Amino acid sequence: MSHMRTTLRQLAGVLAVGLAVAGLTGCSLLMPQTSEPDTTILFSHSAPVAAVDAILARGPSTQWSAPSVKEVARLPEVEKAPAPVADLEVYFALDSDELRSDDKTRIDEWLQTIDTQPLAKILISGHTDITYTREHNAGLSMRRAQVVARYLSDHGIERQRMRIDAHGPDQPKDTNTTEEGRARNRRTQVSLDLQP
């Protein structure tokens, strides 16, 4: 019995990983052949070992089988987690804080993807390359973050959901030794904070 319990616990661990990868919160796997109404054993990625213990507690005389279609239809629906929302990066011309029309289109597309996260905070971080002085870049990175925040606000995002940070040249995304790298550093990054 001890070896069987260990093997079932290992199986439950593998099953838990599989369910977590599949994004399921619960899945009916086994049902006892009995007339008792509430005997479905549910495995979930959060408690597979407890489910194994419940099966073992029924003892070796219990017969197990896959649930019928009718029994599966009684199971509650599994809610899928909203798809993750990718960060948005808006790039700027040298010494500019103006949004270009293609940037506005990308922001509009991003806004459609965050409908699934109405309570998430929105983090807006302005950045610059190393051109100009540190003081100039601090102000420029703030203006870049503010222009994106203003656009989001004008398109229905409440200001209290937003947090604005300005980093100047201190958090480069790429090298500052090439024009291409500097262009990638002149940006505002927008991301969601899903913490309550």
PETA-V579299 format. One record per residue. N is the residue number from 0. RES is the residue in one letter. PSI is psi in degrees with one decimal (NA if undefined). Layout:
[[N | RES | PSI] [N | RES | PSI]]
//
This chain:
[[0 | M | -38.4] [1 | S | -43.7] [2 | H | -39.4] [3 | M | -41.6] [4 | R | -44.0] [5 | T | -45.3] [6 | T | -44.1] [7 | L | -38.5] [8 | R | -40.4] [9 | Q | -42.6] [10 | L | -41.1] [11 | A | -38.3] [12 | G | -43.3] [13 | V | -42.5] [14 | L | -40.9] [15 | A | -43.3] [16 | V | -44.5] [17 | G | -42.7] [18 | L | -39.1] [19 | A | -42.5] [20 | V | -40.3] [21 | A | -13.5] [22 | G | 19.4] [23 | L | 146.3] [24 | T | -14.4] [25 | G | 152.8] [26 | C | 126.1] [27 | S | 123.7] [28 | L | -43.9] [29 | L | 145.7] [30 | M | 137.6] [31 | P | 149.6] [32 | Q | 90.3] [33 | T | 164.7] [34 | S | -0.8] [35 | E | 131.5] [36 | P | -33.0] [37 | D | 55.8] [38 | T | 9.6] [39 | T | 132.7] [40 | I | 118.3] [41 | L | 129.2] [42 | F | 140.0] [43 | S | 159.9] [44 | H | -13.7] [45 | S | -16.4] [46 | A | 50.2] [47 | P | -33.7] [48 | V | -37.9] [49 | A | -37.1] [50 | A | -40.5] [51 | V | -43.4] [52 | D | -38.3] [53 | A | -39.3] [54 | I | -46.8] [55 | L | -31.5] [56 | A | -24.6] [57 | R | -16.7] [58 | G | 167.9] [59 | P | -12.8] [60 | S | -14.6] [61 | T | 134.3] [62 | Q | 137.1] [63 | W | 146.2] [64 | S | 165.6] [65 | A | 147.8] [66 | P | 151.2] [67 | S | 168.9] [68 | V | -41.3] [69 | K | -42.0] [70 | E | -38.3] [71 | V | -36.6] [72 | A | -24.4] [73 | R | -15.7] [74 | L | 145.3] [75 | P | 151.5] [76 | E | 143.7] [77 | V | 123.5] [78 | E | 133.2] [79 | K | 142.3] [80 | A | 146.6] [81 | P | 147.0] [82 | A | 142.9] [83 | P | 145.9] [84 | V | 126.1] [85 | A | 149.7] [86 | D | 152.7] [87 | L | 134.8] [88 | E | 127.1] [89 | V | 124.5] [90 | Y | 151.5] [91 | F | 153.7] [92 | A | 165.6] [93 | L | 128.4] [94 | D | 30.7] [95 | S | 150.1] [96 | D | 25.0] [97 | E | 136.3] [98 | L | 134.0] [99 | R | 163.4] [100 | S | -37.2] [101 | D | -30.0] [102 | D | -40.6] [103 | K | -39.8] [104 | T | -44.2] [105 | R | -38.4] [106 | I | -42.2] [107 | D | -42.1] [108 | E | -41.9] [109 | W | -39.7] [110 | L | -34.7] [111 | Q | -30.4] [112 | T | -20.0] [113 | I | 1.2] [114 | D | -27.0] [115 | T | -6.3] [116 | Q | 62.9] [117 | P | -17.3] [118 | L | -6.2] [119 | A | 141.0] [120 | K | 151.2] [121 | I | 120.0] [122 | L | 125.7] [123 | I | 115.8] [124 | S | 120.4] [125 | G | 143.0] [126 | H | 159.1] [127 | T | 172.1] [128 | D | -164.7] [129 | I | 4.8] [130 | T | 142.4] [131 | Y | 178.9] [132 | T | 161.9] [133 | R | -42.5] [134 | E | -44.2] [135 | H | -45.3] [136 | N | -33.0] [137 | A | -46.2] [138 | G | -41.2] [139 | L | -42.0] [140 | S | -34.6] [141 | M | -43.5] [142 | R | -36.7] [143 | R | -42.5] [144 | A | -40.7] [145 | Q | -36.6] [146 | V | -36.1] [147 | V | -42.5] [148 | A | -41.1] [149 | R | -41.3] [150 | Y | -44.3] [151 | L | -42.6] [152 | S | -42.7] [153 | D | -17.9] [154 | H | 27.8] [155 | G | -0.1] [156 | I | 126.7] [157 | E | 138.5] [158 | R | -34.2] [159 | Q | -13.6] [160 | R | -13.3] [161 | M | 143.8] [162 | R | 126.7] [163 | I | 130.9] [164 | D | 148.3] [165 | A | 125.7] [166 | H | -1.9] [167 | G | -134.2] [168 | P | 8.0] [169 | D | -15.4] [170 | Q | 67.1] [171 | P | 145.0] [172 | K | -26.2] [173 | D | -178.1] [174 | T | 151.3] [175 | N | 9.4] [176 | T | -8.4] [177 | T | 157.3] [178 | E | -39.5] [179 | E | -42.3] [180 | G | -43.8] [181 | R | -38.3] [182 | A | -36.7] [183 | R | -22.3] [184 | N | -19.8] [185 | R | 88.6] [186 | R | 166.0] [187 | T | 128.1] [188 | Q | 132.7] [189 | V | 127.4] [190 | S | 164.2] [191 | L | 141.1] [192 | D | 109.0] [193 | L | 2.0] [194 | Q | 137.7] [195 | P | NA]]
//
